[in-house]
Amino acid sequence: MAKGGKKTSLKAALASQQSRLKKKQDAAHAAQHADRMKASAQAKTKGKAPMRPTIPFSATDNILLIGEGNFSYARALALHPPQALEFLPASNITATAYDTEDECYAKYPEAREIVSELRSKGVEVLFRVDATKLEKCVAFKGRKFDRIMWNFPHAGKGITDQDRNILSNQMLILGFLRSAAPFLATGPVPVVHKARKRKRDPDDDGSEGEGVEDDNADVVDTSRKGRGTILITLRNVPPYTLWDVPKLAKNPPPPTSAGQPSNPKYTLLRSFVFHRQIWKGYEHRMTKGERAHGQGKTGEGGEDRTWEFCLQG
């Protein structure tokens, strides 16, 4: 019995050793395969021109920025623009915040210096501007804008119930779309040139699906002045995708009360990835809500995406 027991324990030990060795070899093979695939991908992309980020403005646009937070996006646009906007006059930019000036500086201490820079360059900076009541801003009377942009809108009410939170933000978006309409420049519908789609190399690893097309952005023709557009940027992950911004713009719900005005209908011209890194010094700051000093996250994973709309008709 002793000898049999020893043989059994030895077999078990050898089997365990072989199992560990096999796992080690499998791991090594997997690592080697990953290295080969990475090298292959680098070799295939070498020499190819990188996809250029979409810049939704032209150097002649009159631009209204809504809900600027600490005004770092306005600073990037006016003081450190991409090359295509090198000759955009700072006086063509109006940057606004919902907070009072004192509230803004208390919430975002860096904003004081940024605002000073912007004003010294000729940017119009306005406080206490409600995105859902733009008509109440005296400075906007009789004015039209080529682009009205709101990056990462949020009601900031700190509602923990997801359904109520979604509804709160949908009401905010609808109010903004209704309020902004009279301030959009009139003209023909912008011409959108559809991007050419490039299919993946058939030799590529099929783990992401063969024949998947690259996400090139459509291009709006800025060679002639068209009607003004609205740009809304959000993180393209839940809960933000649940707001269904494109649907709210294209097919808004009817008014819920007799005294409430109906929402205009918009056409979705395009959507594109919003590349934060091309806007030098831009730092997204969240609406304060229940978060101290506007700190927080905008959702895990996904990408930042901008949707561009113009009025129908």
Secondary structure by P-SEA (a helix, b strand, c coil): caaaaaaaaaaaaaaaaaaaaaaaaaaaaaaaaaaaaaaaaaaaaccccccccccccccccbbbbcccccaaaaaaacccccccccccccccbbbbbcccaaaaaaaccaaaaaaaaaaaabbbbbccccccccccccccccccccbbbbcccccccccccaaaaaaaaaaaaaaaaaaacccccccccbbbbbccccccccccccccccccccbbbbbccccccccbbbbbbccccccccccaaaaaaacccccccccbbbbbbbbbcbbbbbbccccccbbbbcccccccccccccccbbbbbbbbbbbcc
